[in-house]
Amino acid sequence: MANLIFGGHKIGSSVLQFSAARGITSEIENTSQSVGISDGEMLINSRLKSRIIPVTYDFVALSRREFERQLAPLLYSTDVQKLIIDDRPDEFWYAKVDGKIDMDRAYFLGTGTINFLVPDGVAHSVAKKTFDNMPYKDVPVNMLVDSGFESGRTPVNYVWGDGKNTNDRIFQVTGKVPSFPTPFGNYMLRIENDSHDSSTIPDQYVQIPLSEPVSIKKGETWTYNYYYATAGSAVGLASDYVLTNEPDPLTELSMAHDSRDASGGQTTWHRFAKTWTADRDVTVMTLRYGFTKTSASPGWVCIDNIKLAQEPTVSPWSPNPTDPEYYTNTITVHNGGTYPVEPVITATMHADNGMVGIVNDRPGILQFGTQEIDGFTTEESEVALDLAAVQGSHMDNQAATNNPYWGGDPSMPNEQIGNAIWTHDDYDGWKVEPNWPSITGDHKYWNGPSIKHNLVQTHNGNFKSNLTWDVMTRFQTAVAQVGALETTLESDGKPIFQMILKDNSALSDQIWWMCYYKGQLVVNEQLDRSIFTNDKFIQLELQKFGNSVVFRVSPWVGNQGRETTITRQFTFADAASVETKQFSAWFMRDKTWGESTMYLIASTVKWQNVSWYTNIKNRFSNGDVLKIDVANAKTYLNGSLDPTMHTLGNQWEQFKLPPGDTKIAITPSSWAQPFACEVEIREAWL
């Protein structure tokens, strides 16, 4: 026996008990049709019909009239209500009383049946389940931005210790470097002193101002931790401090002049961690890392995965919620029921965005907003170089490079040698490619021809304007083939912007995408060969607007256009004022192995003569919350129904999520930051 909860009202007591007969499933209706003179019939359709749940009841009542008056308003409704039979408190039915209610009575005892109509025929979970793209949401919040250096950018406004000569010191965010530790992600911070200064007393340290200072209140407990690896003359005393708004460093959260653990060699990471309960209010402003040299020889320290969090014990590293890596671009939703369900999807913006795209693996697509652009220039562009228009006029083997030596060893120089030629075919049209037969003799390291063209300055004689740079190329490689194609915008022999496609392994089929700003490697990523295949063009793009620099790489399918785009955006303190005067391209091979096939189809540099860059108000702004109600095909922006969000062709019916796992991909505008996304479901059972 059980009680009922119907329309939010509990019905049942010691003198009124219910018993339900739910059945196994709703009635199944099959539609079939004969086909010609064939035996039997063909199934056309099969569906679940509504179901009736008969609920019998027993009661004890002195007054039948009073009993009926009390029970009737609890059971009457004009629409379906939630029905819970509390022998199964975890499920409910959307139900409505159907037909008459029978009652048999003898003296004070009575019995009867209530028939509940369930139009959808299925039971629903009382509890909701949520799934999201925030794997770190339950981890204490790391208050440091870009603390894993996954932006690939070296922190700006850093300062070496007073009085130190920076010519022989390195402070750089870098990827994997031979004989160095492997970063936890793609990048790590490298602090190096390459001098042979005989003095071992002065600290070799760098101070890094935080872009977002961290406030710590009296009585709060905080933990600070980071990973380090060290080598050479840097294996001695550390000079790592947390600096606050007070004159003295916060030594309670600092390694200070403790000796670092150097066991395991220079490729081994060690972790420093300290916990501190504040006895006063302070604001963390700066991080300092360094060492006291143990000898006159060079030394370095690598730092990675820094975390400052309000927590009593050290926890695994996590990015800050404003970092792109805080969010994944897919969500796996598990429907543990036996019936498809329609989710509610909530997207929360953390920056401007033009589009929210939701795609599942059925496949089904929902799109709200459009790609848009994030801004525009106010004047016409001017062409600085159209490679196709100046074919045959290039300078040979004078390209500037960031990679003059094999492995950085001056005793193993790479060579610009041979010549490049223009050829034509019916598919690619005109293209410039290396003339490998023009190279004779024995060449041990990277070698091949380069071309170079001067850029045309703006009408007012400017080489510093905002610019866009587009390179269309083919780079076809395979196992046992190696090669590299360097494309560079330079200034009088110095590389400024450089985009590289490279395969340096004869043992695997791979392509690396590398980008430099001046001598700083800012992008070093392996491209997915299932996407960047040999039958496709590869487009390289650069945009410079003020101090903002954007690098892009895209695969193209013939004349159909780009399939996808990988975008990396940076801010460099001097980019707005830097001059770019020449374009160059260097085709490179290692003669020991087979050559990768590479050639340029087009390269265009355009000055974008703008006085300012105007930011467009996009469809979504920071803090906007978009709620997508799939069951009702409705969208809400910041709590208000917004029918303007709908995009023609949205596949609502494809977002009934079946039992089991469904993978959902999340897509913002190509230029936008990732957004937080949560998928909420209520499981259902036949």
Secondary structure as GFF3:
##gff-version 3
##sequence-region A 1 686
A	DSSP	beta_strand	4	6	.	.	.	ID=ss1
A	DSSP	beta_strand	9	11	.	.	.	ID=ss2
A	DSSP	beta_strand	16	20	.	.	.	ID=ss3
A	DSSP	beta_strand	28	33	.	.	.	ID=ss4
A	DSSP	beta_strand	42	48	.	.	.	ID=ss5
A	DSSP	beta_strand	51	60	.	.	.	ID=ss6
A	DSSP	alpha_helix	64	75	.	.	.	ID=ss7
A	DSSP	beta_strand	81	85	.	.	.	ID=ss8
A	DSSP	beta_strand	91	97	.	.	.	ID=ss9
A	DSSP	beta_strand	102	106	.	.	.	ID=ss10
A	DSSP	beta_strand	109	118	.	.	.	ID=ss11
A	DSSP	beta_strand	123	125	.	.	.	ID=ss12
A	DSSP	beta_strand	129	132	.	.	.	ID=ss13
A	DSSP	beta_strand	159	160	.	.	.	ID=ss14
A	DSSP	beta_strand	169	174	.	.	.	ID=ss15
A	DSSP	beta_strand	188	193	.	.	.	ID=ss16
A	DSSP	beta_strand	203	216	.	.	.	ID=ss17
A	DSSP	beta_strand	221	232	.	.	.	ID=ss18
A	DSSP	beta_strand	241	244	.	.	.	ID=ss19
A	DSSP	three_ten_helix	251	253	.	.	.	ID=ss20
A	DSSP	beta_strand	270	277	.	.	.	ID=ss21
A	DSSP	beta_strand	282	292	.	.	.	ID=ss22
A	DSSP	beta_strand	299	309	.	.	.	ID=ss23
A	DSSP	three_ten_helix	324	326	.	.	.	ID=ss24
A	DSSP	beta_strand	330	335	.	.	.	ID=ss25
A	DSSP	beta_strand	344	348	.	.	.	ID=ss26
A	DSSP	beta_strand	355	360	.	.	.	ID=ss27
A	DSSP	beta_strand	364	369	.	.	.	ID=ss28
A	DSSP	beta_strand	375	377	.	.	.	ID=ss29
A	DSSP	beta_strand	381	386	.	.	.	ID=ss30
A	DSSP	three_ten_helix	387	390	.	.	.	ID=ss31
A	DSSP	beta_strand	395	396	.	.	.	ID=ss32
A	DSSP	three_ten_helix	406	408	.	.	.	ID=ss33
A	DSSP	beta_strand	415	416	.	.	.	ID=ss34
A	DSSP	beta_strand	419	425	.	.	.	ID=ss35
A	DSSP	beta_strand	429	435	.	.	.	ID=ss36
A	DSSP	three_ten_helix	436	438	.	.	.	ID=ss37
A	DSSP	beta_strand	447	448	.	.	.	ID=ss38
A	DSSP	beta_strand	450	454	.	.	.	ID=ss39
A	DSSP	beta_strand	466	476	.	.	.	ID=ss40
A	DSSP	beta_strand	481	491	.	.	.	ID=ss41
A	DSSP	beta_strand	494	503	.	.	.	ID=ss42
A	DSSP	beta_strand	512	517	.	.	.	ID=ss43
A	DSSP	beta_strand	520	526	.	.	.	ID=ss44
A	DSSP	beta_strand	537	545	.	.	.	ID=ss45
A	DSSP	beta_strand	548	557	.	.	.	ID=ss46
A	DSSP	beta_strand	561	562	.	.	.	ID=ss47
A	DSSP	beta_strand	566	571	.	.	.	ID=ss48
A	DSSP	three_ten_helix	575	577	.	.	.	ID=ss49
A	DSSP	beta_strand	582	588	.	.	.	ID=ss50
A	DSSP	beta_strand	594	595	.	.	.	ID=ss51
A	DSSP	beta_strand	597	608	.	.	.	ID=ss52
A	DSSP	beta_strand	613	615	.	.	.	ID=ss53
A	DSSP	beta_strand	625	629	.	.	.	ID=ss54
A	DSSP	beta_strand	634	637	.	.	.	ID=ss55
A	DSSP	beta_strand	640	641	.	.	.	ID=ss56
A	DSSP	three_ten_helix	643	645	.	.	.	ID=ss57
A	DSSP	three_ten_helix	652	655	.	.	.	ID=ss58
A	DSSP	beta_strand	660	667	.	.	.	ID=ss59
A	DSSP	beta_strand	676	681	.	.	.	ID=ss60
A	DSSP	beta_strand	684	685	.	.	.	ID=ss61
###
